[in-house]
């Protein structure tokens, strides 16, 4: 089902800092067959789950989540870095594998009880999506699942998110 997709992801050593092996998805995204296949696999997984809203995490999560929301005939909302959303927001902070950051969501982005799929490009330590979960919970959204294009299994992000259903299309171990 996912044959050929893993090979479309390029490794960039020492980005964004020394010691990090960055998984560059732009090579997958620019290949129309690979990109369409990835979105179709995700769409097929969620089509019968009655997703009201796909919550996308900045920035690469927008590329996956927007296309997926279209395929699911659902709405889409954005979680962004501070100062990027024009209306009043809620904010949460989190630890990255190489620093600290914050994300925000509009205070009216999710109606209580809406069935939400949280989407991002990558699950690493789970810090970013953990903060996204807190924002969705603050707005009383019902989290159906957390979906990722890639999971770095050796960073144990799943352990941090063990209370949620998680799906990752492609997994990488430490040496890949």
C-alpha positions as CSV (number, residue, x, y, z in Angstrom):
1,X,0.0,0.0,0.0
2,X,2.8,2.5,0.9
3,X,5.4,0.9,-1.3
4,X,7.6,3.6,-2.8
5,X,6.6,6.4,-0.5
6,X,9.4,6.0,2.0
7,X,12.0,6.3,-0.7
8,X,10.6,9.6,-1.8
9,X,11.7,11.3,1.5
10,X,15.1,12.9,1.5
11,X,17.5,13.0,4.5
12,X,19.2,16.3,5.2
13,X,22.0,15.9,7.8
14,X,22.6,18.6,10.4
15,X,19.4,20.5,9.8
16,X,18.1,22.7,11.5
17,X,21.1,22.1,13.7
18,X,24.1,19.8,14.0
19,X,23.2,16.3,15.0
20,X,19.6,16.3,13.5
21,X,18.8,14.2,10.5
22,X,15.9,16.1,8.9
23,X,13.3,14.2,7.0
24,X,12.5,16.4,4.0
25,X,9.1,15.6,2.5
26,X,9.3,18.2,-0.3
27,X,10.6,15.4,-2.5
28,X,7.5,13.4,-1.9
29,X,5.2,16.4,-2.2
30,X,6.6,17.3,-5.6
31,X,6.0,13.9,-7.0
32,X,2.3,14.0,-8.0
33,X,1.9,10.2,-7.9
34,X,3.5,9.8,-4.5
35,X,1.7,12.8,-3.0
36,X,-1.7,11.7,-4.4
37,X,-1.1,8.1,-3.1
38,X,-0.2,9.4,0.4
39,X,-3.4,11.6,0.5
40,X,-5.5,8.8,-0.9
41,X,-4.3,6.3,1.7
42,X,-5.1,8.7,4.5
43,X,-8.5,9.6,2.9
44,X,-9.4,5.9,2.7
45,X,-8.6,5.5,6.4
46,X,-10.8,8.3,7.5
47,X,-13.6,8.5,5.0
48,X,-16.1,6.6,7.2
49,X,-15.1,8.2,10.5
50,X,-17.3,11.3,10.0
51,X,-14.6,13.8,10.6
52,X,-16.0,17.3,11.0
53,X,-12.7,19.2,11.0
54,X,-9.1,18.5,10.1
55,X,-6.8,20.5,12.4
56,X,-3.5,21.1,10.6
57,X,-0.3,22.1,12.4
58,X,2.0,24.7,10.8
59,X,3.5,24.5,8.3
60,X,4.0,21.2,6.5
61,X,0.8,19.8,8.2
62,X,-1.1,22.3,6.2
63,X,-0.1,20.6,2.9
64,X,-1.2,17.2,4.2
65,X,-4.2,18.3,6.2
66,X,-5.7,20.7,3.6
67,X,-5.7,18.1,0.9
68,X,-7.1,15.5,3.3
69,X,-9.9,17.8,4.5
70,X,-10.9,18.3,0.9
71,X,-11.0,14.6,0.3
72,X,-13.0,14.0,3.4
73,X,-15.4,16.8,2.6
74,X,-14.7,18.3,6.0
75,X,-13.6,21.7,7.3
76,X,-10.1,22.6,8.1
77,X,-8.6,24.8,10.8
78,X,-5.0,25.9,11.4
79,X,-2.7,25.8,14.3
80,X,0.0,28.3,13.8
81,X,3.1,29.9,15.4
82,X,2.4,33.0,17.6
83,X,1.3,36.2,15.9
84,X,0.2,34.5,12.6
85,X,-3.5,34.2,13.3
86,X,-5.6,37.5,13.0
87,X,-8.3,36.8,15.6
88,X,-8.1,36.1,19.3
89,X,-6.2,32.9,20.1
90,X,-5.4,30.3,22.7
91,X,-1.7,29.5,23.1
92,X,0.2,26.5,24.3
93,X,4.0,25.8,24.5
94,X,6.0,22.7,24.0
95,X,9.5,21.2,23.9
96,X,11.1,20.2,20.6
97,X,13.9,17.7,20.2
98,X,16.1,20.8,19.6
99,X,14.4,23.7,21.5
100,X,11.1,25.2,22.7
101,X,8.2,26.7,20.8
102,X,4.5,27.8,21.0
103,X,1.5,27.4,18.9
104,X,-1.9,29.1,18.7
105,X,-5.5,28.4,17.5
106,X,-8.4,30.8,17.1
107,X,-10.7,30.8,20.1
108,X,-13.7,30.0,17.8
109,X,-11.9,27.5,15.6
110,X,-13.7,24.4,16.9
111,X,-17.3,24.0,18.1
112,X,-17.8,21.8,21.1
113,X,-18.3,18.2,20.2
114,X,-16.9,18.5,16.6
115,X,-15.1,15.3,15.6
116,X,-11.5,16.4,14.9
117,X,-8.6,14.7,13.2
118,X,-5.3,16.4,14.1
119,X,-2.8,16.2,11.2
120,X,0.9,16.9,11.0
121,X,3.7,15.8,8.7
122,X,5.9,14.3,11.4
123,X,5.6,12.6,14.8
124,X,9.0,12.9,16.7
125,X,8.9,13.4,20.4
126,X,5.2,14.3,20.4
127,X,5.7,17.8,21.8
128,X,4.1,19.8,19.0
129,X,1.0,17.5,18.7
130,X,0.8,17.4,22.5
131,X,0.3,21.1,22.5
132,X,-2.2,20.9,19.7
133,X,-4.2,18.3,21.7
134,X,-4.4,20.7,24.6
135,X,-5.7,23.5,22.3
136,X,-8.3,21.2,20.8
137,X,-9.4,20.0,24.3
138,X,-9.7,23.6,25.4
139,X,-12.2,24.1,22.7
140,X,-14.0,20.9,23.5
141,X,-13.3,19.2,20.3
142,X,-13.6,15.4,20.1
143,X,-10.2,14.0,19.0
144,X,-10.8,11.0,16.7
145,X,-7.2,10.3,15.9
146,X,-3.8,11.9,15.3
147,X,-2.4,11.4,11.8
148,X,1.1,11.8,10.5
149,X,2.8,11.3,7.2
150,X,6.0,10.2,9.0
151,X,6.9,8.8,12.4
152,X,10.4,8.7,13.9
153,X,9.8,5.6,16.0
154,X,13.1,5.9,18.0
155,X,12.0,9.2,19.6
156,X,9.0,7.5,21.3
157,X,6.4,10.1,20.6
158,X,3.7,7.5,20.8
159,X,4.5,6.9,24.4
160,X,3.8,10.6,25.2
161,X,0.5,10.3,23.3
162,X,-0.7,6.9,24.6
163,X,-4.2,8.1,25.4
164,X,-4.9,8.8,21.7
165,X,-5.3,6.7,18.5
166,X,-2.3,7.4,16.3
167,X,-1.7,6.6,12.7
168,X,1.5,7.2,10.8
169,X,1.8,6.3,7.1
170,X,5.6,5.9,7.1
171,X,7.9,4.9,10.0
172,X,11.7,5.5,10.3
173,X,14.0,3.9,12.8
174,X,17.2,5.6,14.1
175,X,19.5,4.4,11.4
176,X,17.2,5.2,8.4
